[in-house]
Amino acid sequence: MSRPLKLVFESVSVSMMAALITIATVSPSFAADPFRSSNARAIGSETQKAFELMFKEGNYIAAVKQLDLAVRTEASDPLLFALRASTAYAKEDYLVMQDAGKRVRSNAQALKGIDNLRSYMYIAVSDLIEAGYIVKTEGLSSAPKALPLVQSVFDNIQKAKDIDPNDPELNLVKGYIDMLIASVLPLSDLETALESLKQYAAPDYLKWRGIALAYRDARKPDLALDAVNKALVSAPNNPELHYLKGQVLWMQGGSNIPTAKKQFELALSKSKQMNPSLLSEIRQQCRNISQGATCPEQTN
């Protein structure tokens, strides 16, 4: 396997939860569809709470507790198990992640003939989880073993696209995957990769977060800053977005450094709600930008 292909595989696997966060499902409740303003589907109300806690509020701890509540009444919801896979991945509990991925797949298959677009998307997500499990437990040398699963991801995304190429949820999933590939393949065109996110994806706090991440990694801080500011309009309390904004300002350097430090501190002010591994990363970067000075430990 060529090194560029290995890099693509590793990036998609390590970053798979960026795609998983974009999944919604049909469920017998009256919660609002976070993706569509027309032709809306309902998702489980308890699952939607977990979704918004995790990705709009950036409250990982509360989201984990909410998922435990949701599983009691909404076990047929693919989003629920995609989110459980995401939290297991964050804790490096790959067996639980794999098990959640299997539940995503069985729920996705149950949607065939009911909502084929989203059935194909969920099957793609379950394949991505299984591929990630193989690489994380067996190492990057196992990439050839998992590569057919990655191909299946793209095949099922294409099947969903054939049904409705403008679907906001689909374009969020596809956009994140396209963006990740462009970030590791120098010959890829970033703007083409971002078309799905820019044109049709929703909700805004995930759409613009993905675009900001892509521009940050491409070292285009001015464009990244504009994107993260747009994400913050719809999710102003998310500490992960403040952390991302701090990184972008730090990249710009110069007179932006003090403002960058304030963004890190703003993220750390919500330390009690964050994933411990991410919290440790933010603290370390805050210390780096502060040249060894102390940063907030716990203030919320």
C-alpha positions in Angstrom: 0.0 0.0 0.0 1.4 3.4 -1.0 2.2 5.9 1.8 -0.4 8.5 0.6 -3.1 5.8 0.8 -1.9 4.7 4.2 -2.1 8.3 5.4 -5.7 8.6 4.0 -6.7 5.4 5.7 -5.2 6.4 9.0 -6.7 9.9 8.9 -10.2 8.7 8.1 -9.9 6.0 10.8 -8.5 8.2 13.5 -10.9 10.9 12.6 -13.9 8.8 11.9 -16.0 10.3 14.7 -16.0 13.6 12.8 -18.2 11.8 10.3 -20.2 9.9 12.9 -21.4 13.1 14.5 -23.4 13.9 11.5 -25.9 11.0 11.6 -29.7 11.3 12.4 -32.4 8.7 12.3 -36.1 8.0 12.1 -37.7 7.3 15.5 -41.2 7.5 16.9 -41.0 10.9 18.6 -41.5 14.6 17.9 -38.0 16.0 18.2 -36.9 18.4 15.6 -34.6 17.3 12.7 -31.3 19.1 13.3 -30.3 18.8 9.6 -33.4 19.6 7.5 -35.7 22.6 7.3 -38.0 20.7 4.9 -38.9 17.0 4.5 -37.8 16.6 8.2 -37.3 13.3 9.9 -37.8 12.9 13.6 -35.1 11.6 15.9 -35.5 10.2 19.4 -35.9 13.1 21.7 -33.5 11.7 24.3 -30.9 11.0 21.6 -31.3 14.5 20.2 -30.5 15.9 23.7 -27.3 13.9 23.8 -26.4 15.0 20.2 -26.8 18.7 21.1 -25.0 18.3 24.5 -22.0 16.8 22.7 -21.8 18.9 19.6 -23.6 22.1 20.2 -22.8 22.6 23.9 -19.5 20.7 23.9 -20.6 19.0 27.1 -19.1 15.5 26.8 -19.7 14.4 30.4 -23.4 15.3 30.3 -23.8 13.7 26.9 -22.4 10.4 28.1 -25.0 10.4 30.9 -27.7 11.4 28.5 -26.9 8.5 26.2 -27.3 6.1 29.1 -30.9 7.4 29.5 -31.6 7.3 25.8 -30.6 3.7 25.3 -33.5 2.6 27.6 -36.2 3.9 25.2 -34.5 4.5 21.8 -32.4 1.4 21.2 -33.6 1.2 17.6 -32.0 4.6 16.9 -28.7 4.4 14.8 -27.6 7.9 16.0 -27.7 6.7 19.6 -25.2 4.0 18.9 -23.0 6.2 16.6 -22.8 8.6 19.6 -21.9 5.7 21.9 -19.2 4.6 19.5 -17.9 8.1 19.6 -17.6 8.3 23.4 -16.1 4.8 23.5 -13.5 5.9 21.0 -12.7 9.0 23.1 -12.0 6.7 26.1 -10.0 4.3 23.9 -12.5 1.5 24.7 -12.4 -0.1 21.3 -14.4 -3.2 22.1 -17.4 -1.1 23.2 -16.8 1.0 20.1 -17.0 -2.1 17.9 -20.1 -3.3 19.6 -21.8 0.0 19.2 -20.9 -0.1 15.5 -22.6 -3.4 15.1 -25.8 -1.9 16.6 -25.5 1.0 14.1 -25.4 -1.5 11.3 -28.4 -3.6 12.5 -30.5 -0.4 12.9 -29.3 0.8 9.5 -30.4 -2.4 7.9 -33.8 -2.1 9.5 -34.3 1.2 7.6 -34.0 -0.5 4.2 -37.3 0.1 2.3 -38.3 2.8 4.8 -35.5 5.4 4.4 -32.9 4.0 2.0 -30.8 7.2 1.9 -30.2 7.1 5.6 -29.9 3.3 5.6 -27.0 3.5 3.2 -25.4 6.3 5.3 -25.6 4.2 8.5 -24.2 1.2 6.8 -21.3 3.4 5.7 -20.8 4.6 9.3 -20.8 1.1 10.7 -18.2 0.0 8.2 -16.1 3.0 9.2 -16.3 2.1 12.9 -15.3 -1.5 12.1 -12.4 -0.3 10.0 -11.3 2.0 12.8 -11.5 -0.8 15.3 -9.2 -3.0 13.2 -6.6 -0.3 12.8 -6.7 0.9 16.4 -6.4 -2.7 17.8 -4.1 -4.2 15.2 -2.0 -1.2 14.1 -1.6 0.6 10.8 -0.1 -2.6 9.3 -3.6 -4.0 9.3 -4.8 -1.3 6.8 -4.9 -3.7 3.9 -7.3 -5.9 5.9 -9.6 -3.0 6.7 -9.4 -1.3 3.3 -12.4 -3.1 1.8 -14.5 -1.7 4.6 -13.3 1.8 3.7 -14.2 1.2 0.1 -17.6 0.1 1.3 -18.0 3.4 3.1 -17.5 5.3 -0.2 -19.8 2.9 -2.1 -22.6 3.4 0.4 -22.2 7.1 0.5 -22.5 7.1 -3.3 -25.7 5.1 -3.1 -27.1 7.6 -0.7 -26.0 10.4 -3.0 -27.8 8.8 -5.9 -31.0 9.1 -3.9 -30.7 12.8 -2.9 -27.4 14.6 -3.6 -28.5 17.7 -1.8 -29.5 16.1 1.5 -28.0 18.2 4.3 -27.1 15.2 6.5 -25.5 13.3 3.7 -23.4 16.3 2.7 -22.2 16.7 6.2 -21.0 13.1 6.3 -19.5 13.3 2.8 -18.0 16.7 3.4 -16.1 15.6 6.5 -14.7 12.6 4.7 -13.8 14.6 1.6 -12.1 17.2 3.8 -10.1 14.6 5.7 -8.8 13.1 2.5 -7.8 16.5 1.1 -5.9 17.2 4.3 -3.5 14.3 3.8 -3.2 14.2 0.0 -1.2 17.2 -1.3 -2.6 16.9 -4.8 -6.2 17.1 -3.6 -8.1 20.4 -4.1 -9.3 21.6 -0.8 -12.0 23.9 -2.2 -13.5 21.0 -4.2 -13.4 18.8 -1.0 -15.3 21.5 0.9 -18.1 21.9 -1.6 -20.4 19.4 0.1 -20.0 21.1 3.5 -20.4 24.6 2.1 -23.3 24.1 -0.2 -25.7 21.8 1.5 -24.5 20.6 5.0 -26.3 21.3 8.3 -26.4 22.1 11.2 -24.2 25.2 11.0 -22.2 24.5 14.1 -20.9 21.2 12.5 -20.7 22.6 9.0 -18.5 25.5 9.9 -16.5 23.6 12.4 -15.5 21.1 9.7 -14.6 24.0 7.3 -12.5 25.7 10.0 -10.6 22.5 10.8 -9.9 22.0 7.1 -8.5 25.6 6.7 -6.6 25.3 10.0 -4.9 22.1 8.8 -4.2 23.8 5.4 -2.6 26.7 7.3 -5.1 29.2 6.0 -5.8 30.9 9.3 -7.8 33.9 8.0 -10.3 31.6 6.3 -10.3 29.3 9.4 -11.0 32.2 11.7 -14.0 33.3 9.6 -15.4 29.7 9.6 -15.0 29.2 13.4 -16.6 32.5 14.1 -19.6 31.4 12.0 -19.7 28.1 14.0 -19.7 30.1 17.2 -22.8 32.1 16.2 -24.9 28.9 16.5 -22.9 27.3 19.3 -21.4 30.1 21.4 -21.0 28.0 24.6 -19.0 25.2 23.0 -15.5 25.1 24.6 -14.1 23.0 21.8 -14.9 25.8 19.3 -13.2 28.3 21.6 -10.2 26.0 21.7 -10.2 25.8 17.9 -10.5 29.6 17.6 -7.5 29.9 20.0 -5.5 27.6 17.8 -6.2 29.6 14.7 -5.4 32.9 16.4 -2.1 31.4 17.7 -1.3 30.3 14.2 -1.8 33.9 13.1 0.7 35.1 15.7 1.7 38.6 16.5 -0.9 40.7 18.2 -3.3 37.8 18.1 -1.4 35.8 20.8 -3.1 37.4 23.8 -6.5 36.9 22.3 -5.6 33.3 21.5 -4.7 32.7 25.2 -8.0 34.1 26.2 -9.8 31.6 24.0 -7.8 28.8 25.5 -8.8 30.1 29.0 -12.4 30.4 27.9 -12.4 26.7 26.8 -10.7 25.7 30.1 -13.4 27.6 32.1 -15.7 24.7 31.1 -13.2 22.0 32.1 -15.6 19.9 34.1 -17.7 19.1 31.1 -14.9 18.1 28.8 -13.4 14.8 27.7 -10.3 14.3 29.9 -7.9 13.6 27.0 -9.0 16.7 25.2 -8.8 18.7 28.4 -5.2 17.7 28.9 -4.4 18.7 25.4 -5.9 22.2 25.8 -4.1 22.7 29.1 -0.8 21.8 27.5 -1.3 24.2 24.6 -2.4 26.9 27.0 0.8 26.4 28.9 2.8 26.5 25.7 1.2 29.8 24.5 1.7 31.2 28.0 5.4 30.2 28.0 5.0 28.1 31.1 2.6 30.4 33.0 -0.3 28.7 34.8 -3.6 28.2 33.1 -7.0 27.7 34.7 -7.5 24.2 36.1 -11.2 24.1 37.0 -13.5 27.0 37.1 -17.0 25.8 36.2 
